[in-house]
Amino acid sequence: MNALIDAALNRSRTVIATLVLLLASGTVAYVTIPKESDPDINIPIVYVSMYLKGISPEDAERLMVRVMEEELRSIEGVKEMRATAYEGGGNVILEFDAGFDVDKALQDVREAVDLAKTDLPEEADEPVVSEVNLSLFPVLIVTLSGDVPERTLVRLARDLRDEIEGVPSVLEVAIGGDREEIVEIIVDPLLVESYGLNGSEIAAVVSRSNRLVAAGTLDTGNGRFAIKVPGLFEQLEDILSLPVKVEGDGVVEFRDIASVRRTFKDPEGFARVDGYPAVALEVSKRTGENIIDTIEAVRTVVEAERAFWPASVQVTYSQDRSEDIRTMLKDLQNNVISAILLVMIVVVGTLGLRTAGLVGVAIPGSFLTGILVLSLLGLTVNIVVLFSLILAVGMLVDGAIVVTEYADRKMAEGLHRKQAYAMAAKRMSWPIIASTATTLAAFMPLLFWPGIVGEFMKFLPITLLATLSASLLMALIFVPTLGSHFGKSGGSANHQRMRALAAGETVDPKRIGGFTGGYLRVLGVALNHPGKVLVLAAAALVFAWAYFFNNGKGVEFFPDVEPESVIVMVHARGNLSIDEKDDLMREVEAQVLTLRDEFASVYARTGRGGDGQDVAEDVIGQITVELNDWDARRPAAEILDEIRALTAGLAGIRVETREPESGPPVGKPVQLLLSSRFPDLLPDAVETVRTHMEGIAGLVDIEDERPIRAIEWQISVDRSQAAKYGVDLTGVGDSIKLVTNGLIIGAYRPDDSDDEIDIVVRYPEEWRSIQQLDNVRVSTGLASVPISNFVERTPQPEVGTLRRVDARRAMTVRADVRDGVLADTIVQLPS
C-alpha cells in the first residue's frame, strides 16, 4: 500500500487528471443512468393461463387444470404449484426458488404445456405461458373519463394507445374498462320457428359464406390472369343480404328474420372516475429504460392528443412512479449538499478552510465514482439503490477526515505538506481499510439473503461496496495527492505544543482546556476503572434488550407510513346481475364522494377484477381513492373510519377498507391455508377455523373462500328422449345459447378495426329470461318442438372459484389485524 501511495504522490498530474475524469464521467453517468421504481429482478413465478368461454369451474378443474398439473408437476426446481379454476378457464402458477434460471424454467414449462395441449378440450384457446417481471408492470395509468358515449371513450383510448406505443421506451399499453366489439344479430324467434331454422343451420350458412377463397391463377397461353372470388364479409350489408333458407324460388335473407347492429359484448363490469364513465390505459416501459423520461414522453403525447378531444373528456394520471423517483433523487441531492455543508462547517472550525475543501471533494468524488461503477455494471437507479446512496453519504468522509487531520497535525509540527500527507496516508491506510471493510462486512450477508426479498436487497450491499470502495480511494490516493499541492495547516491545534510533543516532551492533560481537555479527563477516569466500565457497558446492553422485549412495539419489515391511496372493497352475496352490483357500488361511491375535498380522484370499478384474482368470492367491486398530499388532508386512518361510518347503514352490503401494502404484496397478515385430498371436508373445516378466529380479539375483516350462497341452473338432457325427436346435445346447446350470451356463428374484420369482430346471433332482450329456457324450441327437421320435452331444469348451488395447491383442493381463511395489535400473535386453532 505504501508503494501505491508513493507512486500516486510522485505522479500527481496523472492522479489529478484521473480524478477530473472520474468526476466528469460520474456526472454523465448520474444524468444518463436509467432510473426506475422497483429493481429489475426475476420474480420466481411462471404461470400458465387457459381459456374456454362458458366452461364451469368444475369442468375447468377436471378437463384443463388437472390435465396441466399432471405435466407441470414433473418440472425440476418447482417450489410450489398453485392452480385456480374459474368460470371461463383456469390457470396454474409455478413458484421456483429465488435466483432460478428464468430461461430454462420457461423452456421447461413450454415443453410441458405442449405435451398437455393434446389432452385439453378442442374448443379451448391456446394456453399462454407468462413470467412475472416487475419492470413490466404499469408505470403510469392514464384514465379517460367524462359524460360522453362509451364508444367515444373507447375510440379515443384506442387511438391514444397507438400514439403512446409509438414512444420508443414504451413496451405496451393495455386498455382496461373497454368492451370487445361484436356484430349482434337479433333474430325473431317466431320467424326462426316458422321457417324451421335452428342455430346449427344458421352457423353453417355463415361459415360457408364467410371464407377466403384462394382461386389461383389461369394461364391461357396468351396471358396469365389471377382469379378472385370475394367471399369475406366486409360490411354489415354483406351479412344482411346472406340467404339462410331457400325453398323453390323463395329466398329468406338475414334481413327478413333479424336486425343486425355493431355493438359491444354484454358488460361484465363498469369503471368510473369521480362518478363519470372511464377507460384506463396501463403503460408499461421497456426493461432498462429511464422511467422519468418515459413518463414525461407519455404525458407529452397525451397532452398533444388531448387538444383534439371533446372538452368534457377528462384525463387523470395515477400510479405515477416517476414522482417517487424524483422525490428520492431530490432527497439524495439534498443529503449530499447537506453533508458537504455540515462537513465543511465542522472541518473549517477544526482544520481550516483549505483542509475542509479537500474533505469536501471526497464526497462528490466518492458518490459520482460509485454511480459510474453501477452504470458500468449495467444496474439502474431504483428505490433500493437510492436508499443505499443516501445511507452511504454519511460514511464517505470518515477516511478523508482522518487523513487530513493527521496531515494537519504533522504540518503543525513543522513537516512539509507533501511529507505530511504521505505520512498520513501511509500511517492511516490500514485503519481506514479495516474500518471500511468492517462496515461492508455488516452489509455483505445481504448478498446471500434468500427469496424474493433477498433479490431486492442485494442492491444495497452492491451499491455500498461501490461507493465505500470509491471513498477508500479518495481518502488514500486522491485527497493526499491534492493535499500535497494545496494543503496548509489551518487547524485549531497549538503549533508550539505540537512541536513540543514531536520533540518528545510530555504535556499534562490536566492543563489542556476546552472540549479536548474534558474528554481526556473522562478517558483517564475510565482507564483507571476498566472493570467497572465493562460491567456498566454490559448492563446497558442487557437493559436495552430487556426494555425492548417488554415495552417494544414489535418488528415490522416495512414500517407503516401515511399512504397515498386507499381501497374500499364492497362485499355482497346472491345471484346479482351486473346492473344490480353497479347500483350497490353507486350507493357506496356516493357516500365516498361526500368527502371529495380529501381526495385527488375516486376510481370505482364494478366487478370482481381479474379471473381467479386473490380476493374474496363475494367482492362485487372496489373503489380506489387517491388522497391529496398528506399536509392538505386528515390522516388516512381518520378518513377510512369516516368512510366506514358513512357506509355502515347501507343494506345488503359489507364495506371493507384497506391501505396499500408496503413492499411486495403478500395479502392480509393472517392467512391460513387448508388443503385436503377429500374436497368435501374443506367447507366444514373452514367454518370451524373461521368461527374460532372470530372469537380472537384483534382480528377483523375475516373472509374465506367457501362458495357464496347462490344458485345456478343445471339443464339435464334426456339423450334417449331427445333422440326420438332427432335432436342431439349440440342442437340443444346452440338453442340455449340464443337465450344466454348468443351463438357465435363467425367473424369478420372491418376496415376500421385491427381485430376480428365476432358475429353473434341471439334472441331479443325480452326473450332472454329464466322462463324462456323452458320455451326454447329446437328444429327437428320435420317440426319445431320445445326442449322441455326432453330436458329438465333444476337449481344447484353455484360453484365459485376452485383453488388447488400442489394438486390438492385448498381453501384459505384470511384476516386483518386491528391497529395496535401485534400481527405476529399466535393463533391457536382447534384440532
N, C-alpha and C positions, 0 to 999 in steps of 0.2 A: 504493500500500500504506500510506503514511503517513497518508493521509486516512481510510482504513478503520480504522486503529488509533486515530486521534484520535476518530473517531465512536464507537468502542466504549468508549473511556475516558470520553467525555462522556455516554454513555448507559449507565452501569454497571448500573443496575437492570434494564434490559431484557436486557442481556447475561447477568447472573447468573440472571434468570428463564429465559432460553433454555437456560443450562447445566443448571439443575434439570430443565427439561422434557426435555432430551436424556438425562440420567441416568435419569429415570423411564421414558421411552419405551424406552430401550435395555434397561432391566431387564425390562420387559414383553416386548419382542421376544426377549430371551435365553431367557425361560421358555417362550414360545409358539411360537417358530420351529420348523418341522418338522425333526426330526433323523433322519437315515438313514445307512446304512453307506457305500454307494457313490454317487457323483454320478449324478444323473438325466440321463443323456446318451443320445443316439440312436446305438446301435451300427449302423454302415452295412451291415447284413446283413438280407436278406429271404429267406425260404426257402419253398419250395412242397413240401408233402407229399402223396404219392399212395399209396393203399392198395388192394390187391386180394388178398384172402385166398387163400393157396395158390400164388400165382404164383411162378415160379422167378426167380432173379436175372437169368438171361439173357433171359427173356421180359420181365421188368420193364424191363430196359435197352432192349430193342428196341421194345416196344409202348408204354411210358409215358415213360421218361426222355428218350429221343432225340426223341420227339414234342414233349415240353415244351421241350426245349432249342431246337428249331427256332424256336419262337415267342418265347422269352425272350431269345435272343441279339441280337435287334434293338432291345432297350431301350437308350435312351441313358444314359450315365453308369455302365455296369457295368464295374467294375474287373476282376473275375474271376468266372467261373461254375464252380462245382463241383457234381458230381452223384454220387449213390450209388444203386445198385440192390441190393436185398437180397430175401430170400425174404419175400414178402408185400407188396412195394411198393417205393417209391423216393422220393427227394427231390432237389430242385435248390436249391442255395444260391447266391444272388447277393450279391456283395460290391460295394458302391458306395464312392465316395470319401467320406472323412470330411467332415462338415458338409453332407451331402446333404439334400434336401428329402424328408423321410420320407413326407409325404402324397402328393406327386407320384409317388414311387417305388412306393408301394403301389398307387396307382391304375393306373400303367403295368403293373405285374406282374399285377394282377387282370384287366385288359383282355386281356393276352396269354394268361393262363390260360383265360379264357372262350373265346378262339379255339381253343385247343388241346383243350378238353374234348370237342369233337365227334369228335376222332380217337382218343380213349382208348377202351379196351375198355368195353363197355356194363356189365359187371359191376363195374367199378371204382367205389370210393366217390368222393364229391365231393372234388376237390383242395382243400387247405387252404392259404391264404396267411397267413403269420405274419411278424411283425417281432421283432427281438431288443431287449429293453429291460431293462436291469439292475435297474430299480426293480420289475420284475415277477417277479424271481427270488425263490425262497423265502427269507423272513427267519427262519423258525423251522420245525423239523421235530419234530413230536410223534409219538413212536413208542409204540405199544401192544404189549406182549408179555406172554407168560405161558403156563403149561401149561394152556391151555383150548382147546376145539374151534375150528377155523378159522372156522366160521360165527358163533361168538360174537364173535370178534375183529372180523370184517368188519362185523357188525351194530353193534357198539359204535363202530367207526370211522366208519361212515356216519351214525349218529345224532350223533356228536360233530362231524362235518363240517358238518351242518346247523346246529348250535348256533354253531359258530365263524363260519360265513359270515353269521350274524346280527349280528356285530360291525361297526359302520359303516365302520371303517377297513380291514377285510379285503376284498380283492378276490375271491379264490377260494381254495379248499382242494382240493388234488389228493391222491388216495389212491394210495399205492404199495404193492404187495405183495398186493392183493386180486385175486380172480379173478372174471371175469364169470359171472353165473349163467346156466344153461340148463335146459331141460326135456329130459332124456335118455330116449329110448325105446329100450330094449334089445330087439331083435327076435330071435326064434329062427330061425336060418337054415333049419332043416329045415321048420318050419311055413310060412315065407315061400315056400320052394320048392314045398311040397306044395299050397299054394293058388294057385301060379302068379303070384305078385306080384313086382314089381320096384320099385326106388327111385323111378322116374319116376311110376308109378301112385300110390304112397303119397303122394308130394309133391303130386300133382294133387288127390287126395282132400282132403288137409288144407287146401290153398289154397282150394278151392271151399267148404269148410265153415267156414273162419275168416274171415268177411267182415262188414264193417259195411254193412248193407242200409238204405239211406235210402228207406223205402217211401212216404213222403209223407203226405198227409192225404186224408180222404174227406169231401166236402161233400154231405150227403143232402138238403139243402133244409130239413130240420128240425133241423139241427145240423151241426157241423164237428168231425171226430174225427181225431186223429193215429193213424197205423198204425205199429206197431213190430214188426220181425222180428228178434228177438235172434239174432245169428249169431257174435259174437266169443267166443272161449274166455275163460272167467273163472276156471276152476279145473281141476285135473288130471282130475277126473271127466269133464269135457267131452271130453277127449282120449281117455280110456279107452273111452268109450261110442261113439266115432266108428266108423261102418261102413266097412270097407276092401274088402270083397268081398261081392257078393250073387249067389246062384245060386238061382233059384226062390224058395222060401220061406225059404232059409237065408241068414243074415246073419252075416258074420265081423266082429267088432269088434276094435279095437286090443287089448283086454284078452285076446283069445283067442290072439294071436300075440306079445305083447310085455308087458314091465313098464315102467311109467312112474315116474320119480322126478325130483325137482327137486334139482339139484346144481350143481357148478361145472365150468367147462371144464378140460380137462387142464392140469396145471401146466406153465408154461414157465420157472419159476424159484421159488426159495424164499428167504425172508428170516428171519433170526433175530437176536435181541439177547441177548447173554450166554447163547447156547445155546437160547433159547426162541423159538417161532414169533412173528413180529412183523408188524405192519402200520403203515406210516408215513403221516402226514398232513403234506403240504407246504403251509405257509401263506404266501401272498403278500399284501402290503399294497397299498393303492391309492397311486397316484403322488402325492407331496407330503404324505403322512400321516406323523405322528411315529412312528418305529419303536419308541421306548421305550414310548410309551403303547399302541401296537398290541399289542406282545408281552405287556405287563402285562395287557391286557384278555383276550388269548387264554389266558394262564395262569390267570386267574381263572375263565374258562368251563370249562377243563379240570378244574381242581380241584373246581369245583362239580358237574360231571358224574361225577367220579371217586367221589364218595360213594355212588353207586348201582351201582357195578360190583362184580364179584366181587373178593375180596381178593387172588386170585392174579394179577390183571391189573396189570402194572407200567407206569408212564409214564416215558418218557425224553425229555428235551429236548436237542436238538442243533442246531448251527449257529445258535445264538442271537446274532444280530448286535447286539442291543442291549447286550450285555456290552462289545463293543469300543467302542461309542459312549459308554457310561458311563465306561469307563476313560479315553478321550480327554478327556471333559468334566472328569473329576477331575484329569487331568494339566493341563488348561488352567486350571482354578481354582487348583490348587497353584502353577502357574507365575506366575499373576497375583499371588497372595498373596506368593509368594517375591520377585517383582520389587519389589513395593511395600515389603516389609520391607528388602530389600537397599538399595534407593534411599534409603529413609528413614534407614537407618544411615549410609550414606556422606554423604548431604546434611546430615543433622543434625550430623555431625562437622565438616563444612566450612562450611556456610552457616547452620546453626542450625535449630531446631525449626520455627519458623513458615515458613521458606522450604521446608523439607522437606515440610511439609504441602501447599504449593502444587504442588510437583512430584508428590506422591503423588496429587493429584486428577487429574492429566493421564493417569495410567494407566487407571483405570476409565472416565474420560471418553472417551478415545480408543477403548478397547475396546468399550464399550457403543454408542458412536455408529457404529462400524464394523458391529456386529451389526445395528443399526437400518437402516443402508443396505442390507445384504444381505437383510434381511426385506422392505424396500420393493421391491427388485429381483426378488422372488419366488424367491430362492435358498433352498436348505435347508442346514442344517449337516450336513456329511458328513466323511469322513476327511480329504479334501484341505483343506477349509475349516478344520477343527480344527487340522491341522498348520500351516496358514498363520497362524492366530491365535496359536498358540504361538510361531511364528517371529517374529511381529510384536511380541510383548510386550517383547522386549529392545531394540527400536528405537523405542519410543514416547516415551521420556523424554529423548532426546538434546536436542531443541529446547527443552523446558521447562527442562532443567538449564542450557543455555547462556544463556537469557533471565534466569532467576532469579540466576545467578551474576553476570552483568553488572550487573543491577539492584542486587544486594547490594554490589557494588564501588562503584557510584555513590552509594548511600546511605551507605557508609563514608566517601566523600569529602565528604558533607555535603548532598547533594541530598535533596529531599522524595521520599517513596516514589512519589507519583503521577508526578512528573517522571522519577524513576529508571526506573520500569517502562515509561513511554512511550518514553524514550530507548533502553532495552534492546530493546524490541520493534522499534522503527524501525531501530536500528543492526544488529540481528542478523536482520532479516527475510529479506534476500536470501541470506545464508549458509545459513540454515535451509532456505529454499525450495530452494536449489541442492543441499543435502545430501539432502533428501527426494527431489528429482527424480532425482538420480543413483542413489539406492537403488532407486527404482521402475524406472529405465531398465535396471537389471540383470535385473529380472524381467519387463519388458514383452515381450521376444521370446517368452516362453512363450505369449502370446496367439496367436501365429502358428505354433505347433508343429503340424505336420500329423498326420493319422492319429488312431486311437482314443486313443492315449496323450495326444496333444495336447488332445483333447476333455476328458480327465480333468484335465490340468494347468492348463487355462485358469482354473480356480477359484483357483489360487494367486495370480496377479497381480491378479485382480479383488478378492480379499479384502485383499491388501496395499495396493492402491490406496485402498480404502475406509478401512482402518484408519489408514494413514500420513497420508492427507489429513486425517482427523479429528485426528490428533496435531499436524498443522500448525496447525489452527485452535486447538487447545488452547494451543500454545506462543505464538502471536502475538495471540490475541484473549482467550481466557478466563483464562489464567494472569495476563497483565498486568492485566486488569481486577480480578481478585481481589487481586492484589498491590498495586494502587493503594489498596485499602481495608484490607488486613490485613498488608501487607508490613512487615518490620522487619529492619534489619541485624543479623545474628547470626552472621556468619561468623568464621573464624579470622584474617581479614586484619587487619593493623595499621592502625587508623584514622588514626593520625598519619602513617604512611608513605603511605597512600593520599591524604591531603590534600596531602602534600608533592609527590607525583607529579602530582596535579591542578594544583598551582601552578607546575609546570614544573621543579621541582628534579630533579636526577639522583641516582640511587642506584646504588652499586657492587654489581653482582651477587655479587661475592666475599664481601660482608658479610652476604648473606642465607643463613641456615642451613636445616636441615631438608631435606625431600624436594625442595622448590622450588629451593633453592639447588643441590642436586646436579644436578637436571635442567638448570638454567641453565648450569652449568659444562660438562656434556656437550654441550649445544647449542652453546656457544661454541666448543668444540674442533671440532665438525662443521662449523660455519660457516667456520672458518679453513682447513679442508681439504675443500672441496666435491668436488674431483675424486676424491679417494680414497674419499669416501663413496659417490659414484655408481658407481665401479668395484666397490666391495665389495657394493653392492646388486645390481648386475648379475650378479656372480659367484655370489651366494647364489641368485639366481633360476635361473641355468643349472644350478647344482649340485642344486637341488631337483628340477628336471625330469629331469636325468640319473640321479639316485639312484632316483627313482620308476620310470623306464623300465627300469632294470636290476634293481631289487630289489622293485618293487611287486607286489601280488597281483592285478593286473588291474582291470578296470572291471565293476561289476555295477549294473544299473539298479535292481533290488530286492535288497537285502542278505539273506543267509541269516540267519534268526532261528530260535529254538527253536520248533518247530511245536506246535500244539495237538492235532493228529491226524496219523495216518499211514495209509497204504493198503498192503495186502498183496494183490497180484494173483496168481492161480493160473492157470497155463497147462497144458493137456493136449490131446492130439491123438487123433483117431479118431472113429468113429461112436458117441459116448457118449450114452446116454439121459439124461434129466434126473435120474433117480434115481442113475445111476452118477456123474454130475457132483456131485450133492449128497453122495454118500458120500465122494468125494475132498475136497470142501470141508470136510466134518466132520472129516476127519483133520487138515487144516491148522488148522481152528478149535480143535480140542482142544489142539494144541501152543501156539497163541497164548494160550488161556485159562489155561495154566500160569503166565503172567506177569500174572494178573488184578490183583495188587496195584498194578501200574504204571498201570492203565487206569481210566478212568471208565466206559466202556462199550465193548462189542465188537459191531459190527453186521456180520453176514455175509450176503452175497447171492449166491445161486447163479444163474447166467445171465450172458449177455454184457452185459446192460444194454439201452440203447435201440437200436432197429434202426438200423443204419448208424452206430453210435457210433464215435468215433475211438479205438478200441482194437484190439489185435491180434486176428486171427481165432481164435487158439487160447485166448483167455481164457475160462475156464468160470465165473468168479466172482471176487469181491473181498471183502475184509474191511476195513472202516473202523474203525480203533481210535482212540477219543477218549482222549487222555492225561490223566493227572492234572496239576495245576499243576506248573510246572517245578521248584519248590523242594521238591516231595514225591516226586520220582522221579529216575531217572538220565537223562542226556541221550538224546534220541531216537535219535541215531546208534548208541549202545550197545544200545538196545532193538532196533533193526532188525537189528543184527549178530547178536543172540541169536536173533531170530526166524528169520533165515536159517540159523543153525546148527541150530536145533531141527527145521526142516523139510527139511534137506538130505538126510536119509535116506529120505524118503517116495518110494515107487516110482511111476513113471508120470506125475509132475507136475514142473513147474518153478515155483518161487516167486520173485516179483519184489516188491521193497519200494520204496515211493515216499513222498516227503514232498510235501505240498500245495505248489503253485506260489504264489509271491508275485506279486501284481499280476495282470494279465489272463492267463487261461490260454493258453499257447502250446504245450504239449506238451513232448516231450523236447528238450533243447538242440541235438541234431544230428538234422536231418531232411533227407533227400534225396528229391526228387520226380522220378520218371521217367515220362514220358509218350511215347506214340507213336501214330501212325495205324495201326500194324501191331501189334495186341494180342498176337499170338503171340510177338513178340520180347521182351516185357516180362519174363516169368519168368526167362529166361536172363540178361538184363541185371541184374535184381535180385539173382540169385545171385552174379554177378560182383562187384557192389558190396558185397554183404554179406560175401563171402569176404575182400575187401580190408579192410573195416572191422574184421573180427575180428582182423586182424593188427596193428591200431593200438593201441598201449598207451594205456590210459586210457579207452577206450570199453567200456561194459558194458551189459548188458540190451539187446542188439541184437535188433530184431524187424523183420519186413517183412510185406507184405500179399499174399504169394503164397497161393493156396488151400491149405488144410491137406490132409494125406493122408487122405482119407475117400472113401467111395463113396456114390452114390445110385442107386436102381433106376429104370431107364427102361423103361416099358411101351409097346411099339410095337404099334399095331393095324393088322392087315391089313384094310384097308377093304373090299376086294373079297370076301375070305373072310367077313367079318362080315356083309356084305350078303346072302350066301346064307342066313344064319340069320335075316335080318330084324332085325339089330341095328345101331345106329348108334353113333357115338363118345360121344354123350351118355349112352346107356344103359350103356355100358361104364364111363364115368367115375362115374356115380351108383352103380354096383355096387361099384366100388373104394372110394369114399368110405365105404361101410358098414364097411369093414375098417380105414380110417385114422381120420380125425378125425370122421367122421359126416356124414350128409347133412342139411342144413338144409331143413326142409320147411315152416317157417312161424314165427310169433312170436305172443306174446300178452302182455298187460300185467295182472298180478295186482294186487289192491288194495294189497298190502304192498310194491310196488316202484314206483320212479319211472321206470324204464326198461323198454323192451320186453325180453322174455326169448325167446331163440331156442328153437325146438323142433327137436331133433336126433335123427335115427334112426341107430343103429349096431348092430353085432353085439356079442355078449358078449365080454369081455376075452380068453377062451381062443381065440376065433376071430380075434383081431387079431394076426396074425403074418406073417412073410415067406412062409412056406409056404402060408398061406391065400390069398395073392394068386393062386396058380395054381389054387386050388379054387373061387374065386368063380364063382357061377353067375348067369346073366342069363336072364330070361324072354324067350322069342321069340314069345309069343302061342300057340304050339302046345305047346311044352315048355320046360324049363329046361335050358340047356347050360352047360358050363364055358367061361369066357372063354379058357382055354388053347387052345381050338380055333382061335382067330384072333388071339391076342396073343402077343408074345414079350417075356420079361422079361430084361433084360441089365444088368449093373453098369456104371456110368460114374463117372469121377472127379467128386467133388462140387464144385460151383462155389459159392464163398462170396460175400462182398460184392464188388461191382464198383464201382470208383470212376472218375470221369471229371473232367477239368479242361479247361475251355474246349473241350468237345465231343470230347475225346480220352481214350481209356482210359489210366489212370495207376495207378502203384503207388508206395508210399512206404517208405523204409528209415529207421528211427529208432534212436537210441541215446542212452543216458545217459552222463554224464561222471563218472568216479570222482572222489571228493573229493581235492582237492589238484592237480587237472589243470585248466588253463585251458580254459574252454568254447569260446573262440574259436580253438582250434587248427585250422589249415587242413588239411583232409583232401584229399590228392591221390589222385584216382581214375584207374584205368587207362582209356585211351581205347578 
